[in-house]
Amino acid sequence: MYTQAMDLAPKEERKTVRSAEEAALEQRFEARIDEGAFIEAKDWMPDHYRKTLVRQISQHAHSEIVGMLPEGNWVTRAPTLKRKAILLAKIQDEGGHGLYLYAAAETLGTSRDQLLEALHAGKAKYSSIFNYPTLSWADIGTIGWLVDGAAIMNQVPLTRCSYAPYARAMVRICREESFHQRQGFDSLLVMMREGTDAQRAMVQDAVNRWWWPSLMMFGPPDGESVHGAQSARWGIKRISNDDLRQKFIDATADQAKVLGVRLPDPLLKWNEERGHHDFGPIDWSEFWRVVGGHGPCNKERLAARVKAWDDGQWVRDAALAHARKQATKEQAA
Ligand code: BYC
């Protein structure tokens, strides 16, 4: 009689057989990455690639969901029906982006519940930018212009990310995100061109507060980016943190001129030789403080998410009870 034990080589041999197999799989995977092929959920992938993606995609999903909070703060205070409708639609889009991204992370074998548990326990990261307060209506336009502008700059290259489910989610997200950026710019332009002096001052104040945190969204300098080189090698990140930051600064410096606002950096200057703007030093100690949980709103944001999760328990219970009832009915039919 054949037993399972008879099918297997001795323990030591098994280890080498398995690792030789794995080495071949890894070689095939690397070759596919080099060819620029997309990796699908069912394809073999190294554990580290999978973990890197779960980390990045879940941080991205959490950012979308937490990012709804600073804007939600202004829904009841939007100045016109048109601006309120736009803001509501934008926040709703962000909820949808979070869901696409959680679904993309789930294709890698980590459940949404696990991802949310990590967020609620304060173990998972989300973008540093959402730990700043929205103090005036001009902050909403500025978030659209600068924060969504930075988000698109970072996300367009992700539409070519080697992991296909993430890349596909990014195609949809980027389409919507470009409207988010435009509505922000439009809202600021109206205030700058048709507004009062007080409104123009409000816009300038918002830009002064959001400029530097927006530059931090791209992550630490390349020399300190722990994951940058490996993610570039795997085709997850197509453009480095510093290169994306520079592209964003170049694009926004020109847009600021159209708006008529000053960017709060006395060292910001076009450098003909480099073909880019030079800019002043970024306060990375502030970035790490915020990422470490000590920004102006970290506690408030996390508490709001935990409360929303707890308040929604009855909805999840009801949906599960309904699904069970349906399944029993179908079985009986
Ligand atoms: N905030 O090795 P690095 C949006 C962490 S929201 C917090 O360079 P990586 C929107 C990083 O996670 C925009 N943490 O990392 C929504 C790592 O820590 P761990 C969100 C940051 O992953 C609503 C450590 O620093 N977009 O669109 O290679 C309204 C070292 O960094 C940040 C995305 O998430 C940060 N800013 O590169 C409006 C895009 N930066 O994980 C707009 C997808 C870095 O080792 N993500 N860290 O503990 C990415 O492209 C990359 O993850 C990053 C960082 C460029 C952000």
Residues whose N, C-alpha, C, O or C-beta is under 5 A from the ligand:
A	BS01	BYC	Q56 Q59 H60 S63 E64 G67 E94 K125 Y126 S127 S128 V147 D148 A151 M216 M217 F218 G219 P220 E224 S225 V226 H227 G228 S231 V291
